[in-house]
Amino acid sequence: MKLVSDKQPFSAHDAEATARMQALVRWASIEATPRQILAQEHLPNLLPRGTCVYVPFLPKGQFSDTLRACRHLLNVGMQPIPHVPARMAESRGQLRDWLSQLDEIGVDRLLLIAGDSDAIAGPFPDTLAVLESGLLAQFQFHGIGVAAHPDGHPMADRATLIQALGIKREYARTTSTRLWVVTQFTFDANVVIDWLQSLGSILEEVPVYIGMAGPTRVKTLIAYAAQCGVGASARLMLRRPGSAKLLRAWSPDGMVRALVQYCLDNPDTLLRGIHLFPFGGLRQSAQWIQEHSGSIEDQRGQFHEPSVQ
């Protein structure tokens, strides 16, 4: 198992590595709350046209907020990918209604998640229950994303989580559904690489997008990490030699460089891109994308291209 440090420089083929890094950044997807999306009047000036923007359905939010945000993204040339949280659906009918409204406004990609709430509001305790319901087959969504957790999950061990990914992969095969995997944010490239290696052939050719925090203050990052169940990873990061610099600010630069090196060393990897969580603000993450993606004039938003069945 070949691991790399997030401090490690490109060892060879620097031009190729730089080009790969710029491509990963240029085509990065980003997460933004409905409030962030609707409050940003000049979104096309921040993000390349066609950028995939994941829209969470927050536990205390309303589905109508998610719907409005998705409609706005479509109107300005972005690709919305709304979260569909299984546990928040109070009934089969409510879930069908959510899917129908998204379909009607032109949303063609979804991210299925269990949801942040510990309480299960209806008949869907997890994403497997949503897949088994057959409701998704009633609509013509282009692709479906599912979540993964390289840092682990408080409710399941790694073997169980990987087995669940395999079941979802089999669902995609039998229903001719396009599928991709996007991970919870993490801070450690070694953790990501170890997790990628542990997948073996379970995903076959399903593409994987690695979640990471955009530029932000470390204090803010630690707070979000604790909320999202990856606080242990954050604390480990701060114990490393040289971590004093991180007390001022976090940047994804080192992690992206390490993942690029891994891709160069492992050309068959399923890693296809990165997904930013803009904890420091949408504008700050968008600026980081612009600064690290090469020529701004060459930017073109790219849809996630899930596996073709």
ChimeraX commands (.cxc) that place a marker at each C-alpha (Angstrom):
marker #1 position 0.00,0.00,0.00 radius 0.5
marker #1 position 1.67,3.20,-1.15 radius 0.5
marker #1 position 1.00,6.26,0.96 radius 0.5
marker #1 position 2.20,9.82,0.46 radius 0.5
marker #1 position 2.60,12.74,2.79 radius 0.5
marker #1 position 0.51,15.83,2.22 radius 0.5
marker #1 position 3.79,17.75,2.46 radius 0.5
marker #1 position 5.52,15.74,-0.26 radius 0.5
marker #1 position 6.45,17.71,-3.40 radius 0.5
marker #1 position 5.93,16.31,-6.87 radius 0.5
marker #1 position 8.75,13.84,-7.38 radius 0.5
marker #1 position 8.82,13.76,-11.16 radius 0.5
marker #1 position 7.13,15.10,-14.27 radius 0.5
marker #1 position 6.40,18.45,-12.62 radius 0.5
marker #1 position 4.71,19.84,-15.72 radius 0.5
marker #1 position 2.35,16.88,-15.88 radius 0.5
marker #1 position 1.67,17.13,-12.15 radius 0.5
marker #1 position 0.95,20.84,-12.36 radius 0.5
marker #1 position -1.43,20.30,-15.26 radius 0.5
marker #1 position -3.20,17.52,-13.36 radius 0.5
marker #1 position -3.54,19.68,-10.28 radius 0.5
marker #1 position -4.94,22.57,-12.29 radius 0.5
marker #1 position -7.46,20.26,-13.93 radius 0.5
marker #1 position -8.59,18.81,-10.58 radius 0.5
marker #1 position -9.10,22.30,-9.21 radius 0.5
marker #1 position -10.70,23.70,-12.36 radius 0.5
marker #1 position -13.36,21.00,-12.38 radius 0.5
marker #1 position -13.89,20.97,-8.62 radius 0.5
marker #1 position -17.43,20.75,-7.34 radius 0.5
marker #1 position -18.48,22.81,-4.35 radius 0.5
marker #1 position -21.08,22.67,-1.58 radius 0.5
marker #1 position -23.24,25.70,-0.80 radius 0.5
marker #1 position -26.28,26.19,1.40 radius 0.5
marker #1 position -29.49,27.58,-0.08 radius 0.5
marker #1 position -28.84,30.82,1.84 radius 0.5
marker #1 position -25.34,31.17,0.35 radius 0.5
marker #1 position -26.64,30.51,-3.16 radius 0.5
marker #1 position -29.62,32.84,-3.00 radius 0.5
marker #1 position -27.63,35.65,-1.35 radius 0.5
marker #1 position -24.93,35.62,-4.03 radius 0.5
marker #1 position -26.07,37.95,-6.82 radius 0.5
marker #1 position -23.05,37.40,-9.08 radius 0.5
marker #1 position -22.48,33.65,-8.80 radius 0.5
marker #1 position -21.37,33.29,-12.47 radius 0.5
marker #1 position -18.52,35.72,-11.69 radius 0.5
marker #1 position -17.31,33.42,-8.91 radius 0.5
marker #1 position -17.60,29.95,-10.41 radius 0.5
marker #1 position -17.13,28.59,-13.94 radius 0.5
marker #1 position -20.32,28.00,-15.88 radius 0.5
marker #1 position -21.51,24.42,-15.43 radius 0.5
marker #1 position -19.88,23.96,-12.02 radius 0.5
marker #1 position -21.51,21.20,-9.97 radius 0.5
marker #1 position -22.93,22.82,-6.82 radius 0.5
marker #1 position -24.15,20.47,-4.10 radius 0.5
marker #1 position -27.16,21.88,-2.24 radius 0.5
marker #1 position -27.76,20.48,1.26 radius 0.5
marker #1 position -31.25,20.03,2.69 radius 0.5
marker #1 position -30.48,21.13,6.24 radius 0.5
marker #1 position -32.23,19.49,9.23 radius 0.5
marker #1 position -33.88,22.78,10.24 radius 0.5
marker #1 position -34.42,23.91,6.67 radius 0.5
marker #1 position -37.33,23.61,4.27 radius 0.5
marker #1 position -37.35,21.62,1.05 radius 0.5
marker #1 position -38.68,24.74,-0.66 radius 0.5
marker #1 position -35.35,26.46,0.14 radius 0.5
marker #1 position -33.41,23.67,-1.59 radius 0.5
marker #1 position -35.77,23.85,-4.55 radius 0.5
marker #1 position -35.38,27.63,-4.91 radius 0.5
marker #1 position -31.60,27.33,-4.73 radius 0.5
marker #1 position -31.56,24.62,-7.41 radius 0.5
marker #1 position -33.77,26.69,-9.69 radius 0.5
marker #1 position -31.47,29.70,-9.27 radius 0.5
marker #1 position -28.39,27.60,-10.07 radius 0.5
marker #1 position -30.01,26.31,-13.25 radius 0.5
marker #1 position -30.95,29.85,-14.27 radius 0.5
marker #1 position -27.32,31.02,-14.01 radius 0.5
marker #1 position -25.83,28.03,-15.83 radius 0.5
marker #1 position -24.70,25.93,-12.87 radius 0.5
marker #1 position -25.36,22.22,-12.28 radius 0.5
marker #1 position -27.26,21.73,-9.00 radius 0.5
marker #1 position -26.87,18.46,-7.13 radius 0.5
marker #1 position -29.34,18.55,-4.23 radius 0.5
marker #1 position -28.95,16.36,-1.18 radius 0.5
marker #1 position -31.86,13.96,-0.67 radius 0.5
marker #1 position -31.75,12.91,3.02 radius 0.5
marker #1 position -33.49,9.58,3.54 radius 0.5
marker #1 position -34.29,10.04,7.23 radius 0.5
marker #1 position -36.03,13.39,6.73 radius 0.5
marker #1 position -38.75,11.97,4.45 radius 0.5
marker #1 position -41.86,11.45,6.57 radius 0.5
marker #1 position -43.50,9.14,4.05 radius 0.5
marker #1 position -43.08,7.47,0.70 radius 0.5
marker #1 position -45.41,10.10,-0.72 radius 0.5
marker #1 position -43.29,12.97,0.58 radius 0.5
marker #1 position -40.13,11.54,-0.93 radius 0.5
marker #1 position -41.92,11.04,-4.24 radius 0.5
marker #1 position -43.08,14.66,-4.08 radius 0.5
marker #1 position -39.52,15.91,-3.49 radius 0.5
marker #1 position -38.20,13.90,-6.42 radius 0.5
marker #1 position -41.06,15.03,-8.65 radius 0.5
marker #1 position -40.47,18.73,-7.93 radius 0.5
marker #1 position -36.74,18.42,-8.58 radius 0.5
marker #1 position -37.42,16.59,-11.83 radius 0.5
marker #1 position -39.93,19.22,-12.94 radius 0.5
marker #1 position -37.50,22.14,-12.65 radius 0.5
marker #1 position -34.78,20.31,-14.58 radius 0.5
marker #1 position -32.53,18.85,-11.87 radius 0.5
marker #1 position -30.99,15.67,-13.28 radius 0.5
marker #1 position -28.47,14.64,-10.58 radius 0.5
marker #1 position -28.97,13.85,-6.90 radius 0.5
marker #1 position -26.85,13.03,-3.88 radius 0.5
marker #1 position -28.48,10.40,-1.68 radius 0.5
marker #1 position -27.52,10.62,1.99 radius 0.5
marker #1 position -28.91,9.12,5.17 radius 0.5
marker #1 position -29.14,12.60,6.69 radius 0.5
marker #1 position -27.68,14.38,9.69 radius 0.5
marker #1 position -30.66,13.80,11.94 radius 0.5
marker #1 position -30.50,10.92,14.43 radius 0.5
marker #1 position -34.28,10.70,14.31 radius 0.5
marker #1 position -35.90,8.77,11.47 radius 0.5
marker #1 position -38.99,10.68,10.38 radius 0.5
marker #1 position -40.50,7.99,8.17 radius 0.5
marker #1 position -39.89,4.69,6.37 radius 0.5
marker #1 position -36.33,5.39,5.15 radius 0.5
marker #1 position -33.58,4.80,7.74 radius 0.5
marker #1 position -30.81,4.97,5.14 radius 0.5
marker #1 position -30.06,5.35,1.45 radius 0.5
marker #1 position -30.37,1.62,0.81 radius 0.5
marker #1 position -34.03,1.87,1.82 radius 0.5
marker #1 position -34.53,4.66,-0.72 radius 0.5
marker #1 position -32.93,2.59,-3.48 radius 0.5
marker #1 position -35.03,-0.45,-2.55 radius 0.5
marker #1 position -38.24,1.61,-2.63 radius 0.5
marker #1 position -38.15,1.84,-6.43 radius 0.5
marker #1 position -39.11,5.52,-6.34 radius 0.5
marker #1 position -36.03,6.70,-8.20 radius 0.5
marker #1 position -36.92,4.51,-11.16 radius 0.5
marker #1 position -40.06,6.61,-11.68 radius 0.5
marker #1 position -37.96,9.59,-12.75 radius 0.5
marker #1 position -35.31,10.25,-15.38 radius 0.5
marker #1 position -32.41,11.49,-13.27 radius 0.5
marker #1 position -29.12,11.43,-15.17 radius 0.5
marker #1 position -27.07,10.20,-12.23 radius 0.5
marker #1 position -27.01,9.53,-8.52 radius 0.5
marker #1 position -24.23,10.23,-6.08 radius 0.5
marker #1 position -23.74,8.40,-2.79 radius 0.5
marker #1 position -21.63,9.43,0.18 radius 0.5
marker #1 position -18.56,7.75,1.65 radius 0.5
marker #1 position -16.53,8.30,4.81 radius 0.5
marker #1 position -12.74,7.78,4.60 radius 0.5
marker #1 position -12.38,8.87,8.24 radius 0.5
marker #1 position -14.98,6.35,9.33 radius 0.5
marker #1 position -18.51,6.72,10.62 radius 0.5
marker #1 position -19.76,6.59,14.23 radius 0.5
marker #1 position -22.57,4.20,13.30 radius 0.5
marker #1 position -20.66,1.59,11.26 radius 0.5
marker #1 position -17.20,0.10,10.79 radius 0.5
marker #1 position -15.22,0.35,7.55 radius 0.5
marker #1 position -16.10,-3.16,6.35 radius 0.5
marker #1 position -19.83,-2.46,6.73 radius 0.5
marker #1 position -19.52,0.87,4.93 radius 0.5
marker #1 position -17.61,-0.69,2.04 radius 0.5
marker #1 position -20.15,-3.50,1.81 radius 0.5
marker #1 position -22.91,-0.87,1.53 radius 0.5
marker #1 position -21.03,0.77,-1.35 radius 0.5
marker #1 position -20.93,-2.59,-3.08 radius 0.5
marker #1 position -24.70,-2.98,-2.71 radius 0.5
marker #1 position -25.21,0.47,-4.21 radius 0.5
marker #1 position -22.87,-0.41,-7.06 radius 0.5
marker #1 position -24.95,-3.52,-7.75 radius 0.5
marker #1 position -28.12,-1.43,-7.71 radius 0.5
marker #1 position -26.57,0.86,-10.32 radius 0.5
marker #1 position -25.67,-2.12,-12.47 radius 0.5
marker #1 position -29.09,-3.77,-12.36 radius 0.5
marker #1 position -30.99,-0.52,-12.97 radius 0.5
marker #1 position -28.56,1.00,-15.51 radius 0.5
marker #1 position -28.12,3.97,-13.18 radius 0.5
marker #1 position -25.11,6.24,-13.45 radius 0.5
marker #1 position -23.40,6.32,-10.07 radius 0.5
marker #1 position -20.57,8.21,-8.42 radius 0.5
marker #1 position -19.17,8.48,-4.89 radius 0.5
marker #1 position -18.37,11.73,-3.07 radius 0.5
marker #1 position -16.72,11.64,0.34 radius 0.5
marker #1 position -17.17,13.50,3.58 radius 0.5
marker #1 position -14.45,16.12,3.99 radius 0.5
marker #1 position -11.14,14.97,5.40 radius 0.5
marker #1 position -7.79,16.60,6.15 radius 0.5
marker #1 position -5.34,13.78,5.57 radius 0.5
marker #1 position -4.29,12.51,2.15 radius 0.5
marker #1 position -2.90,9.34,3.72 radius 0.5
marker #1 position -6.31,8.53,5.19 radius 0.5
marker #1 position -7.91,9.05,1.78 radius 0.5
marker #1 position -5.34,6.91,0.00 radius 0.5
marker #1 position -5.59,4.13,2.56 radius 0.5
marker #1 position -9.37,4.19,2.12 radius 0.5
marker #1 position -9.10,4.12,-1.69 radius 0.5
marker #1 position -6.78,1.12,-1.47 radius 0.5
marker #1 position -9.17,-0.65,0.91 radius 0.5
marker #1 position -11.98,-0.50,-1.64 radius 0.5
marker #1 position -10.31,-3.11,-3.80 radius 0.5
marker #1 position -12.56,-3.84,-6.78 radius 0.5
marker #1 position -15.84,-3.25,-4.92 radius 0.5
marker #1 position -16.68,-0.13,-6.96 radius 0.5
marker #1 position -15.29,-1.43,-10.26 radius 0.5
marker #1 position -15.26,1.76,-12.37 radius 0.5
marker #1 position -17.47,4.03,-10.25 radius 0.5
marker #1 position -15.68,7.42,-10.00 radius 0.5
marker #1 position -14.78,8.89,-6.63 radius 0.5
marker #1 position -14.65,12.57,-5.67 radius 0.5
marker #1 position -12.75,13.49,-2.51 radius 0.5
marker #1 position -14.23,16.03,-0.13 radius 0.5
marker #1 position -12.02,18.61,1.55 radius 0.5
marker #1 position -12.42,21.97,3.23 radius 0.5
marker #1 position -11.80,25.12,1.25 radius 0.5
marker #1 position -9.60,27.88,2.70 radius 0.5
marker #1 position -10.71,28.88,6.18 radius 0.5
marker #1 position -9.55,29.61,9.71 radius 0.5
marker #1 position -8.55,26.48,11.59 radius 0.5
marker #1 position -10.84,27.38,14.48 radius 0.5
marker #1 position -13.78,27.34,12.07 radius 0.5
marker #1 position -12.58,24.10,10.53 radius 0.5
marker #1 position -12.32,22.30,13.87 radius 0.5
marker #1 position -15.85,23.37,14.78 radius 0.5
marker #1 position -17.27,21.95,11.54 radius 0.5
marker #1 position -15.17,18.80,11.92 radius 0.5
marker #1 position -16.67,18.12,15.34 radius 0.5
marker #1 position -20.19,18.59,13.96 radius 0.5
marker #1 position -19.54,16.24,11.04 radius 0.5
marker #1 position -17.86,13.42,12.95 radius 0.5
marker #1 position -14.30,13.94,11.73 radius 0.5
marker #1 position -12.98,15.79,14.77 radius 0.5
marker #1 position -10.45,13.04,15.50 radius 0.5
marker #1 position -8.87,13.55,12.08 radius 0.5
marker #1 position -8.66,17.29,12.70 radius 0.5
marker #1 position -6.99,16.83,16.08 radius 0.5
marker #1 position -4.49,14.42,14.55 radius 0.5
marker #1 position -3.66,17.01,11.90 radius 0.5
marker #1 position -2.84,19.57,14.59 radius 0.5
marker #1 position -0.41,17.21,16.35 radius 0.5
marker #1 position 1.85,16.92,13.31 radius 0.5
marker #1 position 5.26,18.61,13.10 radius 0.5
marker #1 position 4.89,22.01,11.54 radius 0.5
marker #1 position 1.21,22.25,12.42 radius 0.5
marker #1 position 1.76,25.60,14.16 radius 0.5
marker #1 position 1.23,27.28,10.79 radius 0.5
marker #1 position -2.18,25.66,10.61 radius 0.5
marker #1 position -3.27,27.51,13.72 radius 0.5
marker #1 position -3.61,30.57,11.51 radius 0.5
marker #1 position -5.34,29.14,8.45 radius 0.5
marker #1 position -6.14,25.99,6.52 radius 0.5
marker #1 position -5.66,25.61,2.78 radius 0.5
marker #1 position -6.34,22.49,0.68 radius 0.5
marker #1 position -3.14,23.02,-1.37 radius 0.5
marker #1 position -1.02,20.36,0.33 radius 0.5
marker #1 position -3.74,17.75,0.27 radius 0.5
marker #1 position -4.48,18.30,-3.41 radius 0.5
marker #1 position -0.78,18.05,-4.28 radius 0.5
marker #1 position -0.51,14.76,-2.40 radius 0.5
marker #1 position -3.55,13.35,-4.18 radius 0.5
marker #1 position -2.19,14.45,-7.55 radius 0.5
marker #1 position 1.06,12.62,-6.82 radius 0.5
marker #1 position -0.94,9.54,-5.87 radius 0.5
marker #1 position -2.88,9.73,-9.15 radius 0.5
marker #1 position 0.37,9.96,-11.12 radius 0.5
marker #1 position 1.79,6.95,-9.27 radius 0.5
marker #1 position -1.47,5.00,-9.54 radius 0.5
marker #1 position -3.01,5.74,-12.95 radius 0.5
marker #1 position -5.80,3.19,-12.45 radius 0.5
marker #1 position -7.17,4.95,-9.38 radius 0.5
marker #1 position -10.88,5.69,-9.21 radius 0.5
marker #1 position -10.15,9.20,-7.92 radius 0.5
marker #1 position -11.59,11.61,-10.47 radius 0.5
marker #1 position -11.89,14.94,-8.71 radius 0.5
marker #1 position -12.27,17.02,-5.58 radius 0.5
marker #1 position -15.27,18.48,-3.79 radius 0.5
marker #1 position -14.90,21.65,-1.69 radius 0.5
marker #1 position -16.74,22.50,1.50 radius 0.5
marker #1 position -16.51,26.33,1.71 radius 0.5
marker #1 position -16.41,26.70,5.49 radius 0.5
marker #1 position -14.51,29.96,5.11 radius 0.5
marker #1 position -17.15,31.35,2.78 radius 0.5
marker #1 position -18.21,30.68,-0.79 radius 0.5
marker #1 position -16.27,33.63,-2.18 radius 0.5
marker #1 position -13.02,32.53,-0.54 radius 0.5
marker #1 position -13.26,28.98,-1.94 radius 0.5
marker #1 position -14.22,30.30,-5.38 radius 0.5
marker #1 position -11.18,32.58,-5.32 radius 0.5
marker #1 position -8.97,29.61,-4.41 radius 0.5
marker #1 position -10.34,27.71,-7.42 radius 0.5
marker #1 position -9.56,30.65,-9.71 radius 0.5
marker #1 position -6.03,31.07,-8.35 radius 0.5
marker #1 position -5.11,27.38,-8.63 radius 0.5
marker #1 position -6.75,26.37,-11.90 radius 0.5
marker #1 position -4.34,27.90,-14.40 radius 0.5
marker #1 position -5.72,30.32,-16.95 radius 0.5
marker #1 position -9.07,31.64,-15.79 radius 0.5
marker #1 position -10.06,32.15,-19.43 radius 0.5
marker #1 position -9.72,28.39,-19.98 radius 0.5
marker #1 position -12.15,27.45,-17.21 radius 0.5
marker #1 position -15.23,25.52,-18.22 radius 0.5
marker #1 position -17.54,23.94,-15.69 radius 0.5
marker #1 position -17.68,20.17,-16.00 radius 0.5
marker #1 position -20.51,17.94,-14.89 radius 0.5
marker #1 position -19.64,14.92,-12.83 radius 0.5
marker #1 position -19.33,12.08,-15.30 radius 0.5
marker #1 position -20.49,9.04,-13.40 radius 0.5
marker #1 position -19.79,5.50,-14.48 radius 0.5
marker #1 position -21.44,4.33,-17.67 radius 0.5
marker #1 position -23.24,1.06,-17.20 radius 0.5
marker link #1:1,2 radius 0.2
marker link #1:2,3 radius 0.2
marker link #1:3,4 radius 0.2
marker link #1:4,5 radius 0.2
marker link #1:5,6 radius 0.2
marker link #1:6,7 radius 0.2
marker link #1:7,8 radius 0.2
marker link #1:8,9 radius 0.2
marker link #1:9,10 radius 0.2
marker link #1:10,11 radius 0.2
marker link #1:11,12 radius 0.2
marker link #1:12,13 radius 0.2
marker link #1:13,14 radius 0.2
marker link #1:14,15 radius 0.2
marker link #1:15,16 radius 0.2
marker link #1:16,17 radius 0.2
marker link #1:17,18 radius 0.2
marker link #1:18,19 radius 0.2
marker link #1:19,20 radius 0.2
marker link #1:20,21 radius 0.2
marker link #1:21,22 radius 0.2
marker link #1:22,23 radius 0.2
marker link #1:23,24 radius 0.2
marker link #1:24,25 radius 0.2
marker link #1:25,26 radius 0.2
marker link #1:26,27 radius 0.2
marker link #1:27,28 radius 0.2
marker link #1:28,29 radius 0.2
marker link #1:29,30 radius 0.2
marker link #1:30,31 radius 0.2
marker link #1:31,32 radius 0.2
marker link #1:32,33 radius 0.2
marker link #1:33,34 radius 0.2
marker link #1:34,35 radius 0.2
marker link #1:35,36 radius 0.2
marker link #1:36,37 radius 0.2
marker link #1:37,38 radius 0.2
marker link #1:38,39 radius 0.2
marker link #1:39,40 radius 0.2
marker link #1:40,41 radius 0.2
marker link #1:41,42 radius 0.2
marker link #1:42,43 radius 0.2
marker link #1:43,44 radius 0.2
marker link #1:44,45 radius 0.2
marker link #1:45,46 radius 0.2
marker link #1:46,47 radius 0.2
marker link #1:47,48 radius 0.2
marker link #1:48,49 radius 0.2
marker link #1:49,50 radius 0.2
marker link #1:50,51 radius 0.2
marker link #1:51,52 radius 0.2
marker link #1:52,53 radius 0.2
marker link #1:53,54 radius 0.2
marker link #1:54,55 radius 0.2
marker link #1:55,56 radius 0.2
marker link #1:56,57 radius 0.2
marker link #1:57,58 radius 0.2
marker link #1:58,59 radius 0.2
marker link #1:59,60 radius 0.2
marker link #1:60,61 radius 0.2
marker link #1:61,62 radius 0.2
marker link #1:62,63 radius 0.2
marker link #1:63,64 radius 0.2
marker link #1:64,65 radius 0.2
marker link #1:65,66 radius 0.2
marker link #1:66,67 radius 0.2
marker link #1:67,68 radius 0.2
marker link #1:68,69 radius 0.2
marker link #1:69,70 radius 0.2
marker link #1:70,71 radius 0.2
marker link #1:71,72 radius 0.2
marker link #1:72,73 radius 0.2
marker link #1:73,74 radius 0.2
marker link #1:74,75 radius 0.2
marker link #1:75,76 radius 0.2
marker link #1:76,77 radius 0.2
marker link #1:77,78 radius 0.2
marker link #1:78,79 radius 0.2
marker link #1:79,80 radius 0.2
marker link #1:80,81 radius 0.2
marker link #1:81,82 radius 0.2
marker link #1:82,83 radius 0.2
marker link #1:83,84 radius 0.2
marker link #1:84,85 radius 0.2
marker link #1:85,86 radius 0.2
marker link #1:86,87 radius 0.2
marker link #1:87,88 radius 0.2
marker link #1:88,89 radius 0.2
marker link #1:89,90 radius 0.2
marker link #1:90,91 radius 0.2
marker link #1:91,92 radius 0.2
marker link #1:92,93 radius 0.2
marker link #1:93,94 radius 0.2
marker link #1:94,95 radius 0.2
marker link #1:95,96 radius 0.2
marker link #1:96,97 radius 0.2
marker link #1:97,98 radius 0.2
marker link #1:98,99 radius 0.2
marker link #1:99,100 radius 0.2
marker link #1:100,101 radius 0.2
marker link #1:101,102 radius 0.2
marker link #1:102,103 radius 0.2
marker link #1:103,104 radius 0.2
marker link #1:104,105 radius 0.2
marker link #1:105,106 radius 0.2
marker link #1:106,107 radius 0.2
marker link #1:107,108 radius 0.2
marker link #1:108,109 radius 0.2
marker link #1:109,110 radius 0.2
marker link #1:110,111 radius 0.2
marker link #1:111,112 radius 0.2
marker link #1:112,113 radius 0.2
marker link #1:113,114 radius 0.2
marker link #1:114,115 radius 0.2
marker link #1:115,116 radius 0.2
marker link #1:116,117 radius 0.2
marker link #1:117,118 radius 0.2
marker link #1:118,119 radius 0.2
marker link #1:119,120 radius 0.2
marker link #1:120,121 radius 0.2
marker link #1:121,122 radius 0.2
marker link #1:122,123 radius 0.2
marker link #1:123,124 radius 0.2
marker link #1:124,125 radius 0.2
marker link #1:125,126 radius 0.2
marker link #1:126,127 radius 0.2
marker link #1:127,128 radius 0.2
marker link #1:128,129 radius 0.2
marker link #1:129,130 radius 0.2
marker link #1:130,131 radius 0.2
marker link #1:131,132 radius 0.2
marker link #1:132,133 radius 0.2
marker link #1:133,134 radius 0.2
marker link #1:134,135 radius 0.2
marker link #1:135,136 radius 0.2
marker link #1:136,137 radius 0.2
marker link #1:137,138 radius 0.2
marker link #1:138,139 radius 0.2
marker link #1:139,140 radius 0.2
marker link #1:140,141 radius 0.2
marker link #1:141,142 radius 0.2
marker link #1:142,143 radius 0.2
marker link #1:143,144 radius 0.2
marker link #1:144,145 radius 0.2
marker link #1:145,146 radius 0.2
marker link #1:146,147 radius 0.2
marker link #1:147,148 radius 0.2
marker link #1:148,149 radius 0.2
marker link #1:149,150 radius 0.2
marker link #1:150,151 radius 0.2
marker link #1:151,152 radius 0.2
marker link #1:152,153 radius 0.2
marker link #1:153,154 radius 0.2
marker link #1:154,155 radius 0.2
marker link #1:155,156 radius 0.2
marker link #1:156,157 radius 0.2
marker link #1:157,158 radius 0.2
marker link #1:158,159 radius 0.2
marker link #1:159,160 radius 0.2
marker link #1:160,161 radius 0.2
marker link #1:161,162 radius 0.2
marker link #1:162,163 radius 0.2
marker link #1:163,164 radius 0.2
marker link #1:164,165 radius 0.2
marker link #1:165,166 radius 0.2
marker link #1:166,167 radius 0.2
marker link #1:167,168 radius 0.2
marker link #1:168,169 radius 0.2
marker link #1:169,170 radius 0.2
marker link #1:170,171 radius 0.2
marker link #1:171,172 radius 0.2
marker link #1:172,173 radius 0.2
marker link #1:173,174 radius 0.2
marker link #1:174,175 radius 0.2
marker link #1:175,176 radius 0.2
marker link #1:176,177 radius 0.2
marker link #1:177,178 radius 0.2
marker link #1:178,179 radius 0.2
marker link #1:179,180 radius 0.2
marker link #1:180,181 radius 0.2
marker link #1:181,182 radius 0.2
marker link #1:182,183 radius 0.2
marker link #1:183,184 radius 0.2
marker link #1:184,185 radius 0.2
marker link #1:185,186 radius 0.2
marker link #1:186,187 radius 0.2
marker link #1:187,188 radius 0.2
marker link #1:188,189 radius 0.2
marker link #1:189,190 radius 0.2
marker link #1:190,191 radius 0.2
marker link #1:191,192 radius 0.2
marker link #1:192,193 radius 0.2
marker link #1:193,194 radius 0.2
marker link #1:194,195 radius 0.2
marker link #1:195,196 radius 0.2
marker link #1:196,197 radius 0.2
marker link #1:197,198 radius 0.2
marker link #1:198,199 radius 0.2
marker link #1:199,200 radius 0.2
marker link #1:200,201 radius 0.2
marker link #1:201,202 radius 0.2
marker link #1:202,203 radius 0.2
marker link #1:203,204 radius 0.2
marker link #1:204,205 radius 0.2
marker link #1:205,206 radius 0.2
marker link #1:206,207 radius 0.2
marker link #1:207,208 radius 0.2
marker link #1:208,209 radius 0.2
marker link #1:209,210 radius 0.2
marker link #1:210,211 radius 0.2
marker link #1:211,212 radius 0.2
marker link #1:212,213 radius 0.2
marker link #1:213,214 radius 0.2
marker link #1:214,215 radius 0.2
marker link #1:215,216 radius 0.2
marker link #1:216,217 radius 0.2
marker link #1:217,218 radius 0.2
marker link #1:218,219 radius 0.2
marker link #1:219,220 radius 0.2
marker link #1:220,221 radius 0.2
marker link #1:221,222 radius 0.2
marker link #1:222,223 radius 0.2
marker link #1:223,224 radius 0.2
marker link #1:224,225 radius 0.2
marker link #1:225,226 radius 0.2
marker link #1:226,227 radius 0.2
marker link #1:227,228 radius 0.2
marker link #1:228,229 radius 0.2
marker link #1:229,230 radius 0.2
marker link #1:230,231 radius 0.2
marker link #1:231,232 radius 0.2
marker link #1:232,233 radius 0.2
marker link #1:233,234 radius 0.2
marker link #1:234,235 radius 0.2
marker link #1:235,236 radius 0.2
marker link #1:236,237 radius 0.2
marker link #1:237,238 radius 0.2
marker link #1:238,239 radius 0.2
marker link #1:239,240 radius 0.2
marker link #1:240,241 radius 0.2
marker link #1:241,242 radius 0.2
marker link #1:242,243 radius 0.2
marker link #1:243,244 radius 0.2
marker link #1:244,245 radius 0.2
marker link #1:245,246 radius 0.2
marker link #1:246,247 radius 0.2
marker link #1:247,248 radius 0.2
marker link #1:248,249 radius 0.2
marker link #1:249,250 radius 0.2
marker link #1:250,251 radius 0.2
marker link #1:251,252 radius 0.2
marker link #1:252,253 radius 0.2
marker link #1:253,254 radius 0.2
marker link #1:254,255 radius 0.2
marker link #1:255,256 radius 0.2
marker link #1:256,257 radius 0.2
marker link #1:257,258 radius 0.2
marker link #1:258,259 radius 0.2
marker link #1:259,260 radius 0.2
marker link #1:260,261 radius 0.2
marker link #1:261,262 radius 0.2
marker link #1:262,263 radius 0.2
marker link #1:263,264 radius 0.2
marker link #1:264,265 radius 0.2
marker link #1:265,266 radius 0.2
marker link #1:266,267 radius 0.2
marker link #1:267,268 radius 0.2
marker link #1:268,269 radius 0.2
marker link #1:269,270 radius 0.2
marker link #1:270,271 radius 0.2
marker link #1:271,272 radius 0.2
marker link #1:272,273 radius 0.2
marker link #1:273,274 radius 0.2
marker link #1:274,275 radius 0.2
marker link #1:275,276 radius 0.2
marker link #1:276,277 radius 0.2
marker link #1:277,278 radius 0.2
marker link #1:278,279 radius 0.2
marker link #1:279,280 radius 0.2
marker link #1:280,281 radius 0.2
marker link #1:281,282 radius 0.2
marker link #1:282,283 radius 0.2
marker link #1:283,284 radius 0.2
marker link #1:284,285 radius 0.2
marker link #1:285,286 radius 0.2
marker link #1:286,287 radius 0.2
marker link #1:287,288 radius 0.2
marker link #1:288,289 radius 0.2
marker link #1:289,290 radius 0.2
marker link #1:290,291 radius 0.2
marker link #1:291,292 radius 0.2
marker link #1:292,293 radius 0.2
marker link #1:293,294 radius 0.2
marker link #1:294,295 radius 0.2
marker link #1:295,296 radius 0.2
marker link #1:296,297 radius 0.2
marker link #1:297,298 radius 0.2
marker link #1:298,299 radius 0.2
marker link #1:299,300 radius 0.2
marker link #1:300,301 radius 0.2
marker link #1:301,302 radius 0.2
marker link #1:302,303 radius 0.2
marker link #1:303,304 radius 0.2
marker link #1:304,305 radius 0.2
marker link #1:305,306 radius 0.2
marker link #1:306,307 radius 0.2
marker link #1:307,308 radius 0.2
marker link #1:308,309 radius 0.2
view
